[in-house]
Amino acid sequence: MAQTNVKDLLSAGVHFGHLTRKWNPNMAPYIYMERNGIHIISLYKTVAKIEEASKALKKIAISGRKVLFVATKKQAKDIVAESAKKIKMPYITERWPGGMLTNFVTIRKAVKKMASIDRMKKDGTFETLSKKEKLQVDRLRGKLEKNLGSINDMTRLPGALFIVDIKREHIAIKEAQKLKIPIFAMVDTNSDPRKVDFVIPANDDATKSIDKIMSLMVEAIEEGLQERRNEKESLEQAEIEGALETKNSKANAEASTAEKEEESPAVQDEKEEPSSPETQTSEDESADTGKE
């Protein structure tokens, strides 16, 4: 895993916190100093937390579970969406749908509704509807796509949540806590880090800062996915080799059995051969001696 550089974080503005009057006292361990009325985050602690979060996310990716990315604030939406698409992970960048996790079955039904509308359009059922009904169906499809299209492939609850700005995404935090889903998050100086399992103290308002942290998290998940692919390939290769070995051993066993069957009639013929004249004479003499 690539080492995180403090200089890179510094150039991305990860160290800038909020105004001192807006701070959360629970963030005190992660604050380095105050400058011009703004708290400065300790980047050495950020580096340590990034490495901890990266290792945990890598393990989740290796296990095959999904990581749900959540960021509905304007400056983070596009960055998070692009990053999640790279690694084919689900994401929420529009309004958080209430019950997204705690009422996941209903959310899945809504996602399936999109698939049923698509089928209607393919099989020609859509064309049988009136103009008004078509308009209503299209509007529903557009709304569902906007809110839930990004979680179309998420067939079960995610293995973890990655959140940008925990104050804004407080509903997602509560749902994840209720279901005991691990929470990874960028936490600024105005937020409470106790709500998060893996805290990454960082500026969650600047696009450069968000982009930098997201790129590091995506890199960790990519490594995990690659390891998972390598493991699958090695298992498949081992299975193929095992099957070939079994096949070869069976073929060898069949060949040896066939050889034995070919040899057995010759052995039988040897056993059934009559005794030689000399042997027969000696046997007769011994019999006469016994009579005398």
Backbone bond lengths (Angstrom), bond angles and torsions (degrees), N, CA, C in turn:
res aa  C-N    CA-C-N  psi(-1)  N-CA   C-N-CA  omega(-1)  CA-C   N-CA-C  phi
1 M - - - 1.454 - - 1.532 109.49 -
2 A 1.324 117.99 134.59 1.462 121.98 -176.54 1.534 110.68 -67.31
3 Q 1.343 114.61 138.96 1.465 119.91 179.64 1.530 109.57 -74.68
4 T 1.330 115.64 137.54 1.463 120.67 178.83 1.522 108.89 -80.30
5 N 1.324 115.68 132.71 1.458 121.65 -177.35 1.515 110.58 -99.20
6 V 1.341 116.62 128.30 1.474 121.62 179.41 1.524 110.98 -61.76
7 K 1.331 115.96 -36.40 1.476 120.09 -179.41 1.527 111.19 -63.04
8 D 1.328 115.93 -40.85 1.473 120.34 179.05 1.530 110.92 -63.32
9 L 1.324 115.36 -41.53 1.473 120.00 178.64 1.523 110.45 -65.63
10 L 1.322 115.18 -38.46 1.475 120.50 -179.56 1.528 110.53 -65.06
11 S 1.332 116.18 -43.99 1.477 120.03 -179.91 1.525 112.18 -67.79
12 A 1.348 116.18 -24.87 1.469 120.16 178.56 1.532 112.33 -85.06
13 G 1.331 116.91 -5.91 1.474 120.53 178.39 1.515 113.50 76.50
14 V 1.343 115.95 25.99 1.469 120.39 -178.79 1.537 110.82 -66.68
15 H 1.343 117.18 -25.19 1.470 122.17 -173.26 1.532 114.42 -78.53
16 F 1.320 118.30 -13.23 1.474 119.65 -176.93 1.526 111.52 -77.36
17 G 1.337 116.11 121.93 1.457 121.27 176.43 1.528 111.02 -98.79
18 H 1.327 115.96 -161.15 1.466 121.51 178.97 1.531 110.71 -91.48
19 L 1.301 116.07 177.78 1.465 121.20 175.25 1.528 109.26 -59.60
20 T 1.333 115.55 146.45 1.470 120.31 -176.11 1.530 111.94 -60.09
21 R 1.330 117.23 -31.79 1.470 119.56 -178.63 1.536 112.13 -73.63
22 K 1.330 117.26 -14.03 1.465 120.79 -179.46 1.535 112.69 -101.97
23 W 1.309 117.18 8.17 1.458 119.82 -172.29 1.525 112.52 -73.98
24 N 1.328 114.45 159.51 1.467 121.34 172.93 1.529 106.85 -107.13
25 P 1.331 117.80 122.04 1.481 120.56 -176.47 1.536 114.30 -55.54
26 N 1.319 117.24 -24.53 1.471 119.73 179.70 1.522 112.68 -70.45
27 M 1.341 115.93 -13.11 1.473 120.06 177.60 1.528 111.96 -88.83
28 A 1.324 117.70 1.37 1.468 122.45 -177.50 1.535 113.67 -52.87
29 P 1.351 119.75 -41.31 1.481 118.98 -179.51 1.534 114.12 -62.66
30 Y 1.329 116.75 -19.66 1.463 120.32 -176.84 1.537 112.72 -101.36
31 I 1.325 116.75 -0.22 1.474 120.37 -177.52 1.529 109.23 -96.67
32 Y 1.341 115.63 129.86 1.461 121.89 -177.66 1.532 111.37 -86.27
33 M 1.332 115.76 -46.84 1.471 120.41 -177.87 1.526 110.12 -166.00
34 E 1.320 114.67 179.48 1.475 120.52 175.85 1.524 108.60 -119.84
35 R 1.325 116.00 133.78 1.470 119.79 179.90 1.526 109.34 -138.09
36 N 1.311 115.53 124.96 1.481 122.39 -179.95 1.531 112.74 51.49
37 G 1.319 115.17 40.62 1.469 120.01 177.34 1.515 114.29 77.74
38 I 1.345 116.78 11.67 1.475 121.23 179.48 1.527 109.20 -123.31
39 H 1.298 116.98 138.67 1.464 120.89 177.33 1.529 110.06 -79.09
40 I 1.328 115.46 139.33 1.463 121.55 177.59 1.532 107.91 -107.91
41 I 1.319 115.36 127.43 1.474 121.38 -178.85 1.532 109.63 -80.66
42 S 1.330 116.46 140.27 1.463 121.57 177.11 1.531 109.28 -74.20
43 L 1.316 116.25 111.27 1.468 120.70 -176.32 1.528 113.03 -70.92
44 Y 1.321 117.27 -24.37 1.467 119.26 177.07 1.529 110.32 -66.28
45 K 1.316 115.18 -36.84 1.469 119.43 176.61 1.529 110.24 -72.35
46 T 1.327 115.99 -34.55 1.473 120.12 176.69 1.525 110.32 -62.91
47 V 1.342 116.48 -42.79 1.470 121.27 179.29 1.527 110.44 -60.29
48 A 1.340 115.80 -45.94 1.473 120.18 -179.58 1.530 110.91 -61.80
49 K 1.320 116.19 -40.74 1.475 120.64 -178.60 1.536 111.21 -72.32
50 I 1.330 116.97 -33.49 1.472 120.93 177.46 1.535 109.41 -63.84
51 E 1.330 116.02 -44.12 1.469 120.16 179.99 1.532 111.28 -64.23
52 E 1.322 115.96 -40.13 1.475 120.71 178.40 1.531 110.83 -63.64
53 A 1.338 115.64 -46.01 1.469 120.44 179.96 1.534 111.29 -66.53
54 S 1.329 116.67 -38.11 1.472 121.21 -179.56 1.521 111.23 -62.00
55 K 1.331 116.34 -43.83 1.474 120.60 179.38 1.529 110.79 -62.81
56 A 1.338 115.91 -43.03 1.471 120.26 -179.37 1.530 111.34 -65.60
57 L 1.339 116.99 -42.49 1.473 121.12 179.18 1.527 111.15 -66.02
58 K 1.316 115.97 -35.69 1.472 120.68 178.44 1.531 110.05 -62.96
59 K 1.329 116.52 -43.09 1.469 121.51 178.82 1.528 111.02 -62.29
60 I 1.332 116.05 -41.16 1.467 120.34 179.12 1.525 110.31 -63.81
61 A 1.333 116.29 -41.59 1.473 120.77 178.82 1.523 111.02 -64.75
62 I 1.337 117.45 -39.74 1.469 121.48 178.90 1.529 110.28 -63.61
63 S 1.343 116.04 -36.58 1.472 120.14 -179.24 1.531 112.79 -70.93
64 G 1.347 116.66 -13.84 1.467 120.08 177.49 1.514 114.49 92.60
65 R 1.328 117.22 4.36 1.464 120.08 179.10 1.533 110.53 -86.69
66 K 1.329 115.27 159.16 1.469 120.77 -177.91 1.536 111.18 -90.77
67 V 1.333 114.76 152.98 1.467 121.44 172.63 1.522 106.66 -113.56
68 L 1.328 116.76 120.63 1.470 121.51 -179.51 1.525 109.68 -91.27
69 F 1.328 116.49 119.75 1.473 121.82 179.08 1.528 109.42 -92.53
70 V 1.329 115.79 133.02 1.469 120.63 -177.53 1.527 109.60 -128.80
71 A 1.337 116.28 120.98 1.471 121.74 176.99 1.519 108.56 -159.99
72 T 1.318 117.25 104.40 1.471 119.91 -177.89 1.534 112.47 -103.35
73 K 1.320 117.64 -1.98 1.470 118.92 179.49 1.530 109.59 -77.62
74 K 1.309 115.54 148.26 1.470 122.77 -170.52 1.530 113.16 -54.79
75 Q 1.332 117.00 -47.01 1.469 119.72 -174.26 1.533 113.75 -73.99
76 A 1.338 117.17 -12.60 1.473 120.18 -177.78 1.530 113.27 -105.81
77 K 1.329 117.72 -20.71 1.472 122.25 -172.56 1.524 113.94 -52.41
78 D 1.313 116.20 -56.64 1.471 120.55 -175.21 1.527 112.10 -65.72
79 I 1.337 116.15 -40.82 1.470 121.04 -178.74 1.521 110.05 -62.43
80 V 1.335 115.92 -47.47 1.470 121.05 -178.12 1.525 110.60 -65.99
81 A 1.330 117.43 -42.14 1.471 121.08 -179.91 1.528 111.19 -61.10
82 E 1.332 116.73 -46.87 1.473 121.11 -179.77 1.532 111.41 -63.78
83 S 1.334 115.65 -42.91 1.468 120.40 -179.16 1.522 111.28 -64.36
84 A 1.334 116.76 -43.32 1.469 120.93 -179.19 1.535 111.28 -66.97
85 K 1.329 116.49 -36.30 1.476 120.27 179.24 1.530 111.46 -64.56
86 K 1.341 116.33 -35.06 1.472 120.62 -179.55 1.528 111.79 -57.78
87 I 1.331 115.38 -40.09 1.469 119.87 -176.51 1.529 112.07 -104.87
88 K 1.356 115.50 10.67 1.471 122.35 176.63 1.537 112.42 56.44
89 M 1.325 114.56 47.50 1.463 121.27 177.88 1.527 109.53 -109.88
90 P 1.334 118.17 150.40 1.474 120.51 179.00 1.526 111.48 -71.11
91 Y 1.322 115.64 154.26 1.476 119.58 179.52 1.525 110.43 -152.42
92 I 1.329 115.48 155.05 1.466 122.66 175.36 1.521 107.03 -124.10
93 T 1.324 116.95 115.20 1.467 120.78 178.58 1.529 111.98 -121.63
94 E 1.334 115.80 -2.79 1.464 119.53 172.68 1.535 107.30 -101.77
95 R 1.305 117.44 -161.35 1.467 120.07 179.59 1.524 110.39 -60.49
96 W 1.358 115.68 137.71 1.463 119.86 177.98 1.525 109.12 -68.26
97 P 1.335 119.24 120.49 1.464 120.75 -180.00 1.533 110.10 -73.37
98 G 1.313 117.17 119.97 1.474 121.10 -179.43 1.518 110.88 -54.89
99 G 1.339 116.59 132.99 1.458 120.47 -178.94 1.514 113.45 79.65
100 M 1.317 115.56 15.17 1.468 120.84 -179.72 1.535 111.44 -53.23
101 L 1.327 116.56 -40.05 1.460 120.99 179.73 1.528 112.17 -102.04
102 T 1.333 116.22 -46.36 1.468 119.99 -175.73 1.530 112.42 -71.61
103 N 1.335 116.74 -23.24 1.465 120.62 177.94 1.529 109.23 -125.20
104 F 1.322 113.67 50.96 1.466 121.09 -172.04 1.532 112.96 -62.46
105 V 1.329 116.91 -32.05 1.472 121.16 -178.52 1.533 110.44 -60.41
106 T 1.339 116.39 -43.12 1.471 121.27 179.19 1.523 111.28 -65.92
107 I 1.329 115.75 -39.46 1.471 120.77 178.78 1.530 109.75 -63.43
108 R 1.331 116.73 -40.32 1.467 120.68 178.26 1.529 111.17 -63.46
109 K 1.334 115.91 -35.88 1.468 119.80 178.04 1.527 110.19 -63.03
110 A 1.334 115.90 -40.57 1.468 120.64 178.34 1.528 110.93 -64.24
111 V 1.329 115.81 -38.72 1.476 120.47 178.20 1.528 110.28 -65.67
112 K 1.355 115.58 -40.43 1.472 120.46 178.55 1.527 111.30 -65.89
113 K 1.332 115.45 -28.41 1.471 120.52 178.02 1.530 110.04 -61.16
114 M 1.344 115.77 -38.41 1.468 120.08 177.28 1.528 110.37 -61.46
115 A 1.324 115.25 -43.77 1.472 120.15 -179.85 1.523 111.23 -63.77
116 S 1.341 117.27 -37.53 1.474 120.60 179.87 1.529 111.38 -68.65
117 I 1.354 116.33 -35.69 1.475 120.54 176.63 1.533 109.87 -65.38
118 D 1.338 115.65 -41.45 1.468 120.42 178.02 1.528 111.22 -61.95
119 R 1.335 116.02 -39.43 1.474 120.10 177.74 1.528 111.18 -65.25
120 M 1.338 115.36 -38.92 1.476 120.23 177.70 1.526 110.75 -58.11
121 K 1.328 115.53 -40.63 1.467 120.04 -178.74 1.529 111.61 -71.16
122 K 1.325 116.16 -31.04 1.467 119.90 -179.57 1.523 112.53 -76.94
123 D 1.343 116.17 -43.44 1.478 118.73 -175.27 1.532 114.43 -85.46
124 G 1.351 116.72 -0.26 1.464 120.12 175.70 1.516 115.09 91.80
125 T 1.337 118.14 -3.29 1.480 121.59 178.94 1.524 110.97 -62.41
126 F 1.334 115.29 -35.44 1.468 120.99 -178.37 1.527 111.65 -59.39
127 E 1.329 115.77 -35.56 1.466 120.79 -177.39 1.532 112.38 -70.04
128 T 1.320 116.86 -20.58 1.479 119.74 -179.80 1.528 112.48 -79.84
129 L 1.346 116.47 -11.92 1.470 120.75 -178.99 1.524 110.62 -76.59
130 S 1.329 114.69 158.25 1.473 119.63 176.61 1.531 109.29 -74.00
131 K 1.321 116.06 168.13 1.463 120.92 -177.70 1.530 111.36 -60.55
132 K 1.316 116.27 -40.17 1.471 121.48 -179.22 1.533 110.87 -67.03
133 E 1.333 115.53 -43.01 1.468 120.38 179.58 1.532 111.25 -64.76
134 K 1.338 115.21 -39.30 1.472 119.38 177.28 1.524 111.20 -60.14
135 L 1.320 115.51 -42.69 1.462 121.72 -179.88 1.536 110.67 -63.02
136 Q 1.338 116.14 -42.85 1.463 121.08 179.56 1.530 111.55 -64.55
137 V 1.331 115.36 -42.32 1.470 120.38 179.94 1.524 110.37 -65.19
138 D 1.336 116.60 -42.16 1.471 120.86 179.13 1.529 111.29 -63.35
139 R 1.319 115.68 -40.87 1.473 119.83 178.89 1.532 110.68 -63.87
140 L 1.330 115.55 -43.29 1.469 120.51 178.84 1.521 110.83 -62.58
141 R 1.331 115.46 -43.13 1.475 120.45 179.41 1.525 111.06 -62.16
142 G 1.335 116.27 -42.67 1.466 121.22 179.28 1.522 111.91 -63.87
143 K 1.325 115.91 -41.57 1.470 121.05 -179.64 1.532 110.81 -65.38
144 L 1.330 115.23 -44.96 1.465 120.02 179.38 1.527 111.59 -64.38
145 E 1.328 115.63 -40.35 1.466 120.86 179.39 1.533 110.86 -62.91
146 K 1.314 115.66 -41.60 1.467 121.11 -178.47 1.526 111.52 -64.50
147 N 1.340 115.94 -44.60 1.468 120.52 -175.18 1.526 114.38 -87.59
148 L 1.341 116.37 -34.02 1.470 119.20 -171.58 1.532 114.74 -125.01
149 G 1.318 116.43 -1.67 1.471 119.46 -177.57 1.517 113.16 -60.10
150 S 1.341 116.34 -30.62 1.467 120.70 -176.98 1.527 113.05 -77.01
151 I 1.364 117.15 -11.00 1.472 119.32 178.09 1.531 110.48 -113.21
152 N 1.300 116.17 22.43 1.463 122.26 -177.15 1.535 112.78 -57.12
153 D 1.337 116.36 -35.68 1.473 120.94 -176.85 1.528 113.08 -92.60
154 M 1.319 117.37 0.72 1.471 120.32 -179.17 1.531 109.14 -87.34
155 T 1.326 116.07 93.26 1.471 121.20 -174.28 1.530 113.32 -86.83
156 R 1.329 116.59 -10.75 1.472 120.25 176.51 1.519 109.50 -143.74
157 L 1.319 116.84 172.74 1.464 121.09 -178.33 1.530 110.35 -59.73
158 P 1.329 117.87 142.31 1.471 119.77 -177.92 1.524 112.10 -69.39
159 G 1.333 114.83 159.53 1.465 120.10 177.64 1.514 111.97 -79.96
160 A 1.340 116.75 -19.34 1.471 121.41 179.61 1.522 109.83 -165.14
161 L 1.337 115.55 162.11 1.474 122.36 174.98 1.520 108.21 -117.20
162 F 1.334 116.12 137.41 1.468 119.92 170.29 1.522 107.02 -115.92
163 I 1.338 116.50 121.18 1.468 121.40 -171.98 1.524 111.21 -120.60
164 V 1.312 115.23 138.46 1.464 121.83 171.52 1.529 106.48 -107.10
165 D 1.340 116.35 116.95 1.475 124.36 -179.00 1.537 111.50 74.88
166 I 1.320 115.08 88.73 1.469 120.30 -176.76 1.529 113.02 -72.71
167 K 1.325 116.77 -20.04 1.480 118.70 176.89 1.521 110.01 -68.86
168 R 1.306 115.99 -41.48 1.464 120.92 -178.86 1.533 111.27 -72.74
169 E 1.323 116.73 -37.24 1.472 121.60 -176.54 1.533 111.73 -98.53
170 H 1.324 117.03 40.91 1.473 121.02 -175.37 1.530 112.75 -64.94
171 I 1.342 117.39 -29.46 1.476 119.92 179.57 1.532 109.72 -68.84
172 A 1.316 115.68 -42.91 1.470 120.26 178.15 1.532 110.30 -61.45
173 I 1.338 115.76 -39.61 1.466 121.08 178.65 1.530 110.53 -60.65
174 K 1.338 116.35 -46.35 1.476 120.88 -178.12 1.522 111.39 -63.39
175 E 1.330 116.44 -42.56 1.474 120.41 -179.58 1.528 111.02 -64.68
176 A 1.330 115.95 -42.32 1.468 120.24 179.74 1.528 111.05 -65.91
177 Q 1.333 116.18 -39.74 1.471 120.37 178.37 1.526 111.03 -63.43
178 K 1.326 115.75 -40.20 1.467 120.46 -179.61 1.523 111.40 -62.37
179 L 1.332 116.64 -37.17 1.470 121.75 -178.42 1.529 112.55 -95.31
180 K 1.342 115.84 3.52 1.467 122.34 178.95 1.532 112.33 58.17
181 I 1.327 114.76 41.14 1.476 120.90 175.59 1.527 107.48 -90.30
182 P 1.331 119.20 128.31 1.478 121.10 -179.59 1.531 111.77 -58.11
183 I 1.340 115.23 138.46 1.470 121.07 -178.42 1.530 109.99 -115.16
184 F 1.320 115.65 122.81 1.470 122.90 172.31 1.520 105.89 -106.66
185 A 1.323 118.06 137.85 1.473 117.79 -178.07 1.519 112.85 -157.32
186 M 1.344 113.40 149.48 1.460 120.52 167.71 1.525 105.71 -81.85
187 V 1.325 115.98 120.94 1.470 120.27 -175.25 1.524 109.39 -117.48
188 D 1.329 116.04 120.87 1.465 121.43 179.46 1.529 109.61 -89.95
189 T 1.333 116.66 174.47 1.474 121.11 -174.28 1.532 113.76 -69.91
190 N 1.336 117.38 -10.14 1.473 120.21 179.68 1.532 112.35 -97.49
191 S 1.350 117.55 6.31 1.471 121.79 -175.45 1.526 111.64 -113.33
192 D 1.340 115.15 165.73 1.458 121.35 -179.77 1.538 109.95 -99.34
193 P 1.330 117.42 109.40 1.473 119.75 -176.24 1.532 113.87 -71.25
194 R 1.322 118.44 -13.11 1.475 121.54 -178.30 1.526 112.48 -66.27
195 K 1.334 116.29 -18.55 1.470 120.46 -179.51 1.533 112.56 -80.81
196 V 1.339 115.88 -9.40 1.464 120.97 -172.15 1.526 110.58 -114.31
197 D 1.339 116.25 140.46 1.470 121.01 178.74 1.523 111.60 -78.11
198 F 1.335 116.58 -41.42 1.467 121.60 179.84 1.534 108.43 -123.46
199 V 1.325 115.09 98.89 1.473 121.47 -175.89 1.523 109.92 -86.05
200 I 1.340 115.71 132.42 1.463 120.74 171.00 1.528 106.30 -119.14
201 P 1.348 117.85 95.86 1.472 119.62 -179.27 1.527 110.29 -64.71
202 A 1.324 116.41 115.85 1.468 120.10 -175.23 1.520 110.61 -163.80
203 N 1.302 114.57 161.17 1.462 122.37 175.56 1.533 108.57 -70.79
204 D 1.335 116.93 114.74 1.469 119.96 -177.52 1.530 113.35 -100.61
205 D 1.340 116.32 16.76 1.470 120.73 -179.70 1.525 113.10 -110.56
206 A 1.322 117.47 -33.20 1.473 121.22 -177.50 1.528 110.83 -82.26
207 T 1.321 116.63 135.08 1.478 121.41 -178.37 1.538 111.57 -63.12
208 K 1.350 116.72 -36.82 1.473 120.02 -179.97 1.521 110.55 -64.08
209 S 1.313 115.76 -42.22 1.464 121.32 -179.82 1.534 110.66 -64.47
210 I 1.318 116.23 -46.37 1.476 121.50 -179.94 1.529 109.50 -62.03
211 D 1.332 115.89 -44.55 1.461 121.33 -178.84 1.532 111.27 -61.41
212 K 1.329 115.74 -41.40 1.469 120.68 -178.55 1.527 111.11 -64.95
213 I 1.327 117.30 -49.21 1.472 121.25 -179.33 1.528 110.51 -64.56
214 M 1.330 116.64 -41.81 1.466 120.80 -179.76 1.534 111.13 -62.41
215 S 1.330 116.32 -40.71 1.471 119.71 -179.46 1.531 111.01 -63.34
216 L 1.326 117.27 -36.34 1.467 121.48 178.62 1.528 111.16 -69.12
217 M 1.331 116.27 -40.01 1.469 120.47 179.45 1.531 110.91 -68.64
218 V 1.315 115.27 -40.90 1.476 120.65 179.04 1.526 110.12 -63.54
219 E 1.321 116.57 -40.03 1.473 121.32 178.98 1.533 110.45 -61.10
220 A 1.336 116.18 -43.05 1.475 120.61 179.65 1.523 110.87 -64.01
221 I 1.329 117.22 -42.76 1.472 121.13 -179.70 1.525 110.28 -67.12
222 E 1.336 116.47 -39.42 1.481 120.92 178.30 1.527 111.12 -59.87
223 E 1.338 115.75 -41.92 1.467 120.36 178.55 1.522 110.51 -62.09
224 G 1.340 115.60 -42.46 1.461 120.34 178.52 1.521 112.32 -62.98
225 L 1.331 115.76 -42.63 1.473 120.62 179.02 1.523 111.37 -64.99
226 Q 1.339 116.24 -38.44 1.469 120.63 179.28 1.521 110.57 -65.98
227 E 1.333 116.04 -41.29 1.470 119.96 177.45 1.520 110.85 -62.42
228 R 1.329 115.53 -40.02 1.472 120.03 178.55 1.529 110.57 -63.02
229 R 1.337 116.68 -42.71 1.472 121.02 178.31 1.527 110.66 -62.68
230 N 1.346 116.50 -42.50 1.464 120.97 179.77 1.527 111.25 -63.12
231 E 1.341 115.98 -41.17 1.469 120.66 178.54 1.527 110.80 -62.70
232 K 1.349 115.10 -43.65 1.473 119.82 178.98 1.522 110.85 -61.15
233 E 1.328 115.85 -44.81 1.472 120.75 -178.92 1.526 111.16 -62.80
234 S 1.342 116.08 -42.38 1.467 119.76 -179.74 1.527 110.82 -66.50
235 L 1.339 116.91 -37.72 1.471 120.71 177.61 1.530 110.96 -65.45
236 E 1.345 115.09 -43.85 1.471 119.74 178.12 1.521 111.00 -61.60
237 Q 1.337 115.81 -41.56 1.469 120.88 179.46 1.521 110.36 -63.82
238 A 1.355 115.30 -41.80 1.473 119.92 179.44 1.531 110.59 -64.43
239 E 1.337 116.10 -39.08 1.466 120.64 178.38 1.532 111.18 -63.89
240 I 1.337 115.45 -43.44 1.480 120.71 179.22 1.527 109.81 -62.32
241 E 1.358 115.85 -46.64 1.464 120.25 -179.89 1.534 110.87 -62.49
242 G 1.344 115.94 -40.42 1.468 121.24 178.69 1.521 111.49 -63.25
243 A 1.341 115.48 -41.72 1.470 120.76 179.43 1.531 110.50 -64.78
244 L 1.348 116.31 -42.46 1.470 120.76 178.93 1.526 111.41 -64.18
245 E 1.345 115.39 -40.69 1.461 120.53 179.68 1.535 110.76 -63.65
246 T 1.344 115.08 -43.67 1.473 119.97 178.11 1.528 110.87 -61.94
247 K 1.336 114.25 -42.74 1.469 119.97 -179.71 1.531 110.66 -61.96
248 N 1.350 115.57 -44.08 1.469 120.84 -179.89 1.524 111.74 -64.72
249 S 1.351 115.54 -41.84 1.475 119.55 -179.66 1.530 110.48 -64.84
250 K 1.350 116.44 -38.80 1.468 120.73 177.07 1.528 110.81 -63.24
251 A 1.330 115.39 -43.61 1.470 120.88 -179.97 1.524 110.60 -62.68
252 N 1.351 116.31 -41.61 1.463 120.65 179.20 1.533 110.81 -65.02
253 A 1.355 114.75 -41.03 1.472 119.74 179.40 1.528 110.70 -63.26
254 E 1.322 116.08 -42.45 1.473 121.09 179.06 1.532 111.10 -64.25
255 A 1.329 115.45 -39.87 1.475 120.71 -179.56 1.528 110.49 -65.08
256 S 1.350 116.42 -43.70 1.471 120.18 -179.73 1.527 111.32 -65.80
257 T 1.350 116.09 -37.11 1.470 121.07 177.76 1.531 110.11 -63.60
258 A 1.320 115.70 -42.25 1.479 121.06 179.50 1.522 111.04 -63.33
259 E 1.339 116.77 -39.65 1.464 121.25 179.08 1.527 111.14 -63.33
260 K 1.357 114.55 -43.20 1.469 119.45 179.28 1.528 111.30 -61.86
261 E 1.332 115.10 -41.11 1.470 120.02 179.97 1.528 111.38 -64.12
262 E 1.346 117.07 -34.68 1.473 121.42 178.79 1.528 111.12 -70.73
263 E 1.340 116.98 -35.63 1.459 121.65 -177.99 1.531 112.29 -75.14
264 S 1.315 118.94 -34.00 1.474 123.65 -171.89 1.535 113.81 -58.51
265 P 1.346 124.46 -40.66 1.465 122.45 178.49 1.524 112.89 -62.18
266 A 1.323 119.00 -36.63 1.467 123.45 179.44 1.516 110.62 -64.46
267 V 1.345 115.68 -41.85 1.468 120.97 178.73 1.520 109.78 -62.75
268 Q 1.337 115.79 -42.28 1.468 121.72 179.94 1.527 110.67 -61.90
269 D 1.327 117.49 -41.59 1.472 121.93 179.90 1.524 111.28 -60.99
270 E 1.381 114.29 -39.28 1.458 119.29 179.72 1.520 110.81 -62.24
271 K 1.350 114.80 -40.46 1.468 120.44 -179.15 1.527 110.93 -65.44
272 E 1.296 118.78 -35.57 1.458 123.47 -174.31 1.535 113.77 -86.78
273 E 1.331 119.97 -1.67 1.469 123.07 -179.37 1.530 110.34 -65.40
274 P 1.376 120.60 134.73 1.460 122.41 179.55 1.527 110.87 -67.26
275 S 1.339 115.40 155.20 1.461 119.52 -178.67 1.538 109.88 -73.22
276 S 1.325 117.84 154.20 1.474 123.05 -176.09 1.517 110.29 -72.81
277 P 1.355 118.81 158.85 1.471 122.99 -179.66 1.520 112.40 -56.59
278 E 1.331 118.95 -42.93 1.464 122.99 -179.59 1.511 110.74 -58.60
279 T 1.337 115.70 -43.31 1.459 120.11 179.79 1.511 110.67 -64.50
280 Q 1.339 115.37 -39.01 1.470 120.90 -178.95 1.528 110.00 -64.79
281 T 1.390 119.27 -41.92 1.472 124.69 -179.22 1.512 110.64 -62.12
282 S 1.347 115.91 -45.57 1.477 120.03 -179.00 1.514 110.49 -62.78
283 E 1.332 115.76 -35.81 1.464 120.45 179.69 1.519 109.54 -66.11
284 D 1.403 118.69 -40.60 1.467 123.01 -179.38 1.532 110.96 -65.50
285 E 1.379 116.68 -42.35 1.458 121.50 179.92 1.506 111.58 -60.89
286 S 1.321 115.76 -43.15 1.478 120.72 -179.78 1.504 109.57 -64.05
287 A 1.323 117.70 -35.44 1.468 121.20 178.84 1.506 111.00 -66.26
288 D 1.413 118.57 -42.13 1.481 123.04 -179.92 1.512 109.73 -64.29
289 T 1.311 117.25 -41.03 1.475 121.72 -179.92 1.509 110.41 -60.53
290 G 1.269 116.29 -38.17 1.472 121.60 -179.90 1.504 110.71 -65.43
291 K 1.349 117.20 -35.19 1.464 120.78 -178.46 1.510 110.34 -69.29
292 E 1.370 116.48 -41.50 1.451 120.26 -179.44 1.505 110.66 -63.38
